[in-house]
Amino acid sequence: MAFSPSPMTHFDLGALPAAARYKLLTATVVPRPIAWVCTLGEDGHVNLAPYSFFGLMGSDPPVVAFAPGDRPDGTPKDTARNIGAGGTFTVNLVSADLAPLMNATATDFPYGHAEPGALGIALEPGRQVPTPRVQAAPAALECREVQTLTIGRTRIILGEVLGLTLRSDAVQDAARWHIDTARLDLVGRLGGGGGYATTRDTFSLDRVSFEAWQAGQDREG
């Protein structure tokens, strides 16, 4: 299959200010899944905040990573502060109907001001960690902190996923671990502003073995 190359523009990120790098990369690396992270403060209050610098890093052990960043003055955000003190967190995944509530929790509440209580977000106790989950979230990953990396001004938290809670109507066959992802109706982040994408417009491709690919090449030859 031949493709016609498009004109390309190159940016030397090392020569650009941080704000420009953020703008370019968040508009390019899309869609990004959203980690709606629950943590417990030292006084027991529940913090809930969304992060789109987030991804699944492996399955043996199951590890997720997200980058909560710091406040403008360089101090850690509440999420990082709470995980550093307590060592656990719960990642709630966000369905389209929960997007407005998720967005509301991005408000810069002062430390100790519990977002779930202020916004009327119901919580359920965790099964394997002390931190709760969002009751209405279609999926929740209960995690323990494995390591926190600091690279320049980027803080990356790695967590081992100890437990996974899913909407029952999305579990097609629990014995065979088959999940109906479409039922979760998850959203992702586009850019660094208010853009989001759904997971409703999808397509499938079969993975081709080398032998099948080689047979196709032989037929074409």
Backbone torsions as a table, in degrees:
resi	resn	phi	psi	omega
1	MET	NA	124.5	-178.0
2	ALA	-100.1	140.7	177.7
3	PHE	-122.1	142.0	175.7
4	SER	-86.6	123.4	-178.8
5	PRO	-66.7	142.4	175.8
6	SER	-95.4	153.5	172.6
7	PRO	-59.0	139.1	-175.5
8	MET	-119.9	148.9	176.1
9	THR	-118.6	129.8	-178.0
10	HIS	-106.6	139.6	175.3
11	PHE	-119.7	128.1	172.9
12	ASP	-84.9	98.9	-173.1
13	LEU	-65.0	-29.4	178.9
14	GLY	-65.9	-20.6	-179.3
15	ALA	-94.7	0.4	-175.7
16	LEU	-107.3	153.0	174.7
17	PRO	-69.5	161.1	-176.3
18	ALA	-58.0	-38.2	-178.8
19	ALA	-63.4	-37.2	178.9
20	ALA	-70.0	-40.5	178.1
21	ARG	-62.1	-43.6	178.6
22	TYR	-59.6	-47.0	-177.2
23	LYS	-62.8	-43.7	-179.1
24	LEU	-66.9	-47.8	-173.1
25	LEU	-72.8	-39.1	-179.6
26	THR	-70.3	-23.7	176.2
27	ALA	-83.1	-14.0	-175.9
28	THR	-103.0	-44.8	-178.1
29	VAL	-86.2	87.6	-175.0
30	VAL	-142.1	157.5	-13.4
31	PRO	-75.8	151.8	179.1
32	ARG	-108.4	130.1	176.8
33	PRO	-63.6	156.2	-175.8
34	ILE	-111.0	125.2	172.4
35	ALA	-95.8	112.0	177.3
36	TRP	-97.0	97.7	-162.6
37	VAL	-97.0	125.1	173.1
38	CYS	-96.8	131.7	173.0
39	THR	-137.2	165.7	177.2
40	LEU	-111.4	128.9	175.2
41	GLY	-74.1	167.5	-178.1
42	GLU	-62.1	-25.8	178.7
43	ASP	-93.2	4.5	177.1
44	GLY	95.1	-4.5	178.7
45	HIS	-71.4	152.5	-178.3
46	VAL	-97.8	125.4	174.4
47	ASN	-102.7	140.7	-179.8
48	LEU	-139.5	120.8	-176.2
49	ALA	-149.5	148.0	-178.7
50	PRO	-96.9	145.8	178.0
51	TYR	-141.4	130.2	179.9
52	SER	-105.0	-2.3	167.2
53	PHE	-85.0	82.7	-166.6
54	PHE	-152.9	144.1	176.6
55	GLY	-168.2	163.5	174.0
56	LEU	-87.5	124.6	-173.8
57	MET	-101.8	-17.0	-179.0
58	GLY	175.3	174.5	-178.0
59	SER	-126.3	-3.9	-177.8
60	ASP	-142.1	80.9	1.3
61	PRO	-77.7	161.2	177.4
62	PRO	-70.6	122.0	-175.0
63	VAL	-131.3	134.5	170.6
64	VAL	-116.4	158.3	177.2
65	ALA	-136.6	142.2	171.5
66	PHE	-148.6	158.0	-175.8
67	ALA	-120.3	102.4	-178.2
68	PRO	-77.8	-12.9	-179.8
69	GLY	69.1	-177.1	179.4
70	ASP	-122.6	166.9	172.7
71	ARG	-71.7	163.3	-179.9
72	PRO	-55.4	-28.0	179.9
73	ASP	-85.2	3.6	176.8
74	GLY	91.4	-4.8	177.8
75	THR	-82.2	152.1	-178.0
76	PRO	-68.0	148.1	173.8
77	LYS	-69.2	166.2	-175.6
78	ASP	-56.2	-39.3	-178.6
79	THR	-58.7	-51.2	-179.4
80	ALA	-64.7	-39.7	179.0
81	ARG	-60.8	-44.5	-178.4
82	ASN	-69.0	-40.2	179.2
83	ILE	-66.2	-39.1	177.7
84	GLY	-60.5	-33.3	-178.9
85	ALA	-85.8	-39.2	-172.9
86	GLY	-104.1	-25.5	174.3
87	GLY	82.3	1.9	178.5
88	THR	-133.6	159.9	175.6
89	PHE	-161.9	162.1	177.3
90	THR	-124.5	125.7	176.8
91	VAL	-95.4	114.6	173.8
92	ASN	-95.0	134.3	175.5
93	LEU	-92.5	149.9	-165.6
94	VAL	-107.7	121.5	173.8
95	SER	-87.5	164.5	-175.2
96	ALA	-59.0	-37.3	-178.1
97	ASP	-71.5	-19.6	179.0
98	LEU	-92.9	-4.7	-175.3
99	ALA	-56.3	-44.3	179.0
100	PRO	-61.0	-40.3	177.4
101	LEU	-66.2	-42.9	177.1
102	MET	-57.0	-45.3	-179.4
103	ASN	-62.1	-36.8	179.6
104	ALA	-64.3	-31.4	-179.9
105	THR	-75.5	-6.7	174.2
106	ALA	-77.9	-7.7	176.2
107	THR	-58.9	141.1	-175.7
108	ASP	-80.9	71.8	176.9
109	PHE	-67.2	147.8	176.0
110	PRO	-67.0	156.2	-178.8
111	TYR	-59.5	135.9	180.0
112	GLY	93.0	-8.3	178.4
113	HIS	-92.8	105.5	-172.3
114	ALA	-74.0	116.7	-179.3
115	GLU	-61.1	-43.7	-178.6
116	PRO	-58.3	-42.6	179.3
117	GLY	-67.1	-41.6	-178.6
118	ALA	-66.1	-32.9	-174.1
119	LEU	-104.7	1.6	178.6
120	GLY	71.2	35.6	-179.7
121	ILE	-93.6	116.7	-178.6
122	ALA	-74.3	142.5	-178.8
123	LEU	-120.6	156.9	173.3
124	GLU	-123.8	144.8	178.5
125	PRO	-62.2	148.9	174.0
126	GLY	-71.3	153.6	177.7
127	ARG	-87.7	-39.2	-172.8
128	GLN	-121.4	-4.6	176.7
129	VAL	-136.2	159.2	179.8
130	PRO	-69.0	-24.1	-176.4
131	THR	-74.2	139.6	-179.5
132	PRO	-80.4	175.8	174.1
133	ARG	-120.7	162.1	175.1
134	VAL	-75.5	122.7	-174.1
135	GLN	-57.5	-39.9	-175.1
136	ALA	-86.8	-6.1	-179.3
137	ALA	-67.8	137.7	-178.0
138	PRO	-72.9	-16.8	179.4
139	ALA	-152.5	143.8	178.6
140	ALA	-142.3	135.0	-179.4
141	LEU	-112.8	116.5	179.3
142	GLU	-89.4	124.2	-168.1
143	CYS	-129.6	152.3	167.5
144	ARG	-116.5	141.5	179.8
145	GLU	-65.4	129.2	175.5
146	VAL	-98.2	-45.4	-176.9
147	GLN	-163.0	147.7	171.2
148	THR	-119.4	122.9	-179.3
149	LEU	-102.9	140.5	174.2
150	THR	-120.7	116.4	179.5
151	ILE	-120.7	102.4	-173.8
152	GLY	62.5	-121.8	178.5
153	ARG	-101.7	15.2	178.6
154	THR	-102.9	124.6	178.3
155	ARG	-108.5	122.8	-178.3
156	ILE	-118.8	122.9	179.8
157	ILE	-103.7	124.5	176.6
158	LEU	-102.0	131.6	179.5
159	GLY	-131.1	137.4	172.6
160	GLU	-83.7	128.8	-179.7
161	VAL	-82.8	113.2	-178.2
162	LEU	-89.8	-29.4	-177.8
163	GLY	-151.7	151.1	-179.3
164	LEU	-129.4	124.8	176.3
165	THR	-113.6	128.8	-176.5
166	LEU	-128.2	152.4	169.8
167	ARG	-55.6	130.7	-176.2
168	SER	-62.4	-33.1	-178.7
169	ASP	-74.5	-5.3	174.7
170	ALA	-95.9	-7.4	179.7
171	VAL	-93.1	103.2	-176.9
172	GLN	-75.4	-41.1	-177.8
173	ASP	-152.3	96.8	-176.0
174	ALA	-63.2	-35.1	-178.2
175	ALA	-66.5	-28.5	-179.9
176	ARG	-107.5	5.6	176.5
177	TRP	61.0	37.1	178.9
178	HIS	-93.5	124.3	-178.1
179	ILE	-118.2	138.6	173.7
180	ASP	-90.0	92.4	-175.3
181	THR	-59.8	-34.9	-179.0
182	ALA	-59.9	-32.0	179.8
183	ARG	-64.3	-26.8	-179.5
184	LEU	-71.3	-27.9	176.2
185	ASP	52.6	48.6	-174.5
186	LEU	-77.6	156.9	176.8
187	VAL	-118.3	159.9	176.8
188	GLY	-131.3	166.8	-176.5
189	ARG	-94.3	140.3	174.0
190	LEU	-119.5	123.9	178.3
191	GLY	68.7	-165.7	-179.6
192	GLY	-110.5	3.3	179.7
193	GLY	-100.7	-128.5	-175.8
194	GLY	-102.2	21.1	-177.1
195	GLY	-87.1	137.6	178.6
196	TYR	-139.1	159.2	177.4
197	ALA	-129.8	149.2	173.5
198	THR	-94.5	172.3	175.7
199	THR	-107.4	27.8	-176.1
200	ARG	-85.6	-28.8	-178.5
201	ASP	-97.5	96.5	-173.4
202	THR	-127.1	167.0	172.5
203	PHE	-147.3	164.7	-177.3
204	SER	-124.9	145.6	174.6
205	LEU	-132.4	133.2	175.4
206	ASP	-78.5	136.9	176.0
207	ARG	-75.2	133.4	-175.8
208	VAL	-101.2	129.3	175.6
209	SER	-71.2	161.1	178.5
210	PHE	-61.6	-38.8	-179.1
211	GLU	-62.2	-42.4	179.0
212	ALA	-67.0	-39.5	178.1
213	TRP	-63.3	-43.6	-179.1
214	GLN	-63.8	-39.8	178.3
215	ALA	-62.4	-38.2	177.4
216	GLY	-65.8	-39.2	177.7
217	GLN	-63.6	-40.4	-179.8
218	ASP	-64.5	-39.3	179.7
219	ARG	-66.9	-39.6	179.9
220	GLU	-69.1	-30.6	-179.1
221	GLY	-74.2	NA	NA
